[in-house]
Amino acid sequence: MHSEILRPMAALVAWTLVMLVWMLATRLPSMKAAGLRLGTLVGTKPSDADRGLPPQVQWKAHNYNHLHEQPTLFYAICTVIALSGTGDGVNAVIAWLYVGLRVIHSLVQATTNKVGPRFMLFIASSLALAALTLHAVMAV
Protein backbone atom coordinates (compact mmCIF):
# COMPACT_ATOMS: atom_id res chain seq x y z
CA MET A 1 0.00 0.00 0.00
CA HIS A 2 1.24 3.47 -0.85
CA SER A 3 -0.25 6.58 0.65
CA GLU A 4 1.40 9.98 0.65
CA ILE A 5 0.37 10.52 4.28
CA LEU A 6 2.85 7.84 5.36
CA ARG A 7 5.76 10.17 4.52
CA PRO A 8 5.00 12.80 7.19
CA MET A 9 4.42 9.99 9.67
CA ALA A 10 7.90 8.62 8.96
CA ALA A 11 9.34 12.15 9.08
CA LEU A 12 7.92 12.75 12.57
CA VAL A 13 9.37 9.45 13.78
CA ALA A 14 12.74 10.53 12.34
CA TRP A 15 12.44 13.91 14.08
CA THR A 16 11.64 12.18 17.36
CA LEU A 17 14.88 10.20 16.99
CA VAL A 18 16.78 13.43 16.29
CA MET A 19 15.41 14.81 19.55
CA LEU A 20 16.46 11.60 21.33
CA VAL A 21 20.05 12.05 20.14
CA TRP A 22 20.03 15.77 21.02
CA MET A 23 18.64 14.97 24.48
CA LEU A 24 21.26 12.29 25.15
CA ALA A 25 24.08 14.45 23.79
CA THR A 26 23.25 17.19 26.29
CA ARG A 27 21.74 15.27 29.21
CA LEU A 28 24.38 12.59 29.77
CA PRO A 29 27.37 14.99 29.93
CA SER A 30 25.36 17.34 32.16
CA MET A 31 24.44 14.49 34.50
CA LYS A 32 28.10 13.49 34.71
CA ALA A 33 29.14 17.09 35.43
CA ALA A 34 26.48 17.30 38.16
CA GLY A 35 27.74 14.07 39.73
CA LEU A 36 24.53 12.19 38.92
CA ARG A 37 25.00 8.51 38.11
CA LEU A 38 22.29 6.57 36.30
CA GLY A 39 22.97 3.52 38.44
CA THR A 40 22.22 5.36 41.66
CA LEU A 41 19.19 7.40 40.59
CA VAL A 42 15.93 6.39 42.20
CA GLY A 43 12.68 7.59 40.73
CA THR A 44 9.55 6.66 38.91
CA LYS A 45 9.18 9.49 36.43
CA PRO A 46 11.51 11.23 33.98
CA SER A 47 11.52 14.44 36.01
CA ASP A 48 13.31 12.58 38.80
CA ALA A 49 16.43 12.64 36.60
CA ASP A 50 16.07 16.43 36.14
CA ARG A 51 17.28 17.22 39.63
CA GLY A 52 20.53 19.11 39.46
CA LEU A 53 20.43 19.64 35.69
CA PRO A 54 20.30 23.07 34.06
CA PRO A 55 16.90 24.02 32.60
CA GLN A 56 18.35 24.18 29.06
CA VAL A 57 19.26 20.50 29.36
CA GLN A 58 15.87 19.58 30.80
CA TRP A 59 14.02 21.26 27.93
CA LYS A 60 15.27 18.74 25.36
CA ALA A 61 14.13 15.82 27.51
CA HIS A 62 10.75 17.44 28.12
CA ASN A 63 10.26 17.92 24.39
CA TYR A 64 11.28 14.34 23.65
CA ASN A 65 8.57 13.24 26.10
CA HIS A 66 6.04 15.55 24.42
CA LEU A 67 6.77 13.84 21.10
CA HIS A 68 5.32 10.67 22.66
CA GLU A 69 2.08 12.34 23.72
CA GLN A 70 -0.16 14.11 21.16
CA PRO A 71 1.76 12.75 18.14
CA THR A 72 0.53 9.27 19.03
CA LEU A 73 -2.93 10.51 18.01
CA PHE A 74 -1.39 11.83 14.78
CA TYR A 75 0.04 8.41 13.97
CA ALA A 76 -3.28 6.71 14.69
CA ILE A 77 -5.41 9.12 12.67
CA CYS A 78 -2.97 9.12 9.74
CA THR A 79 -3.13 5.33 9.73
CA VAL A 80 -6.93 5.50 9.51
CA ILE A 81 -6.64 8.00 6.66
CA ALA A 82 -4.08 5.85 4.82
CA LEU A 83 -6.23 2.73 5.19
CA SER A 84 -9.31 4.59 3.97
CA GLY A 85 -7.49 5.56 0.77
CA THR A 86 -7.68 9.30 1.47
CA GLY A 87 -4.04 9.89 2.42
CA ASP A 88 -3.13 12.00 -0.59
CA GLY A 89 -3.92 15.60 -1.51
CA VAL A 90 -5.17 17.88 1.23
CA ASN A 91 -4.74 15.29 3.98
CA ALA A 92 -1.07 14.83 3.12
CA VAL A 93 -0.59 18.61 3.10
CA ILE A 94 -2.24 18.94 6.52
CA ALA A 95 -0.10 16.09 7.85
CA TRP A 96 3.07 17.83 6.61
CA LEU A 97 1.83 21.05 8.25
CA TYR A 98 1.38 19.17 11.52
CA VAL A 99 4.92 17.75 11.31
CA GLY A 100 6.40 21.15 10.47
CA LEU A 101 4.63 22.76 13.41
CA ARG A 102 5.82 20.01 15.77
CA VAL A 103 9.42 20.41 14.56
CA ILE A 104 9.27 24.18 15.10
CA HIS A 105 7.67 23.57 18.52
CA SER A 106 10.58 21.26 19.37
CA LEU A 107 13.16 23.83 18.31
CA VAL A 108 11.48 26.57 20.36
CA GLN A 109 11.14 24.37 23.43
CA ALA A 110 14.66 22.96 23.19
CA THR A 111 16.36 26.34 22.73
CA THR A 112 14.46 29.31 24.20
CA ASN A 113 11.45 27.55 25.75
CA LYS A 114 9.30 30.68 25.44
CA VAL A 115 5.81 29.62 26.50
CA GLY A 116 3.89 32.07 24.27
CA PRO A 117 5.31 30.85 20.94
CA ARG A 118 5.22 27.24 22.15
CA PHE A 119 1.55 27.55 23.04
CA MET A 120 0.66 29.09 19.68
CA LEU A 121 2.51 26.30 17.87
CA PHE A 122 0.75 23.72 20.02
CA ILE A 123 -2.66 25.22 19.23
CA ALA A 124 -1.88 25.39 15.50
CA SER A 125 -0.70 21.77 15.43
CA SER A 126 -3.76 20.73 17.43
CA LEU A 127 -6.00 22.40 14.85
CA ALA A 128 -4.20 20.51 12.07
CA LEU A 129 -4.72 17.29 14.00
CA ALA A 130 -8.40 18.14 14.48
CA ALA A 131 -8.77 18.69 10.72
CA LEU A 132 -7.17 15.32 10.02
CA THR A 133 -9.46 13.70 12.56
CA LEU A 134 -12.53 15.24 10.96
CA HIS A 135 -11.40 14.02 7.53
CA ALA A 136 -10.77 10.53 8.92
CA VAL A 137 -14.22 10.38 10.50
CA MET A 138 -15.80 11.45 7.21
CA ALA A 139 -13.77 8.84 5.27
CA VAL A 140 -14.72 5.77 7.30
Helices and strands as residue ranges (DSSP letters): H 6-33, G 38-40, G 46-50, H 55-66, H 70-83, H 90-111, H 115-139
